[in-house]
Amino acid sequence: MRTGEQIKERAFCLLNYTDQNGRVDNTLYADVAARALALINQIYAELWYARCPCGFKELGSLSEEICLPERVINDCMAFGVAMLMAQSVGDADNQSMMADLYNQRRAALVHICRRRDVMPRAL
């Protein structure tokens, strides 16, 4: 999953905004699909700045590649986009669940595993 379109599709599936065949229902949620690029760019920027202090360039279209590590894209980004989609529709249950999942996964991505030795030493 490397493009904005793939993130949009996964977010719709996570929210169960699909038809009876499991395909994304763009007609019923056309207003959300139209705002998908802005929502994806919002989460993209947040995840970018969590890893790098500068140099962010937002997506111009959904077909563009996302320049984040694979783990960030696959494990975290779709949940953040789904959270914003559910919020824009007014789907409070899905928004709450996706917010919890996104925050847990985002926290795991920026967690530093190294420990610094800060114990005082004798001179």
HUSULNOR-V484583 format. One record per helix or strand of 2 or more residues. SS is the DSSP state (hx for helix, st for strand). FROM is the first residue (numbers start at 0). TO is the last residue. If there is no record, write none. Layout:
ss->{SS:SS}
from->{FROM:FROM}
to->{TO:TO}
This chain:
ss->{hx:hx:hx:hx:hx}
from->{3:29:35:69:91}
to->{13:33:50:88:109}
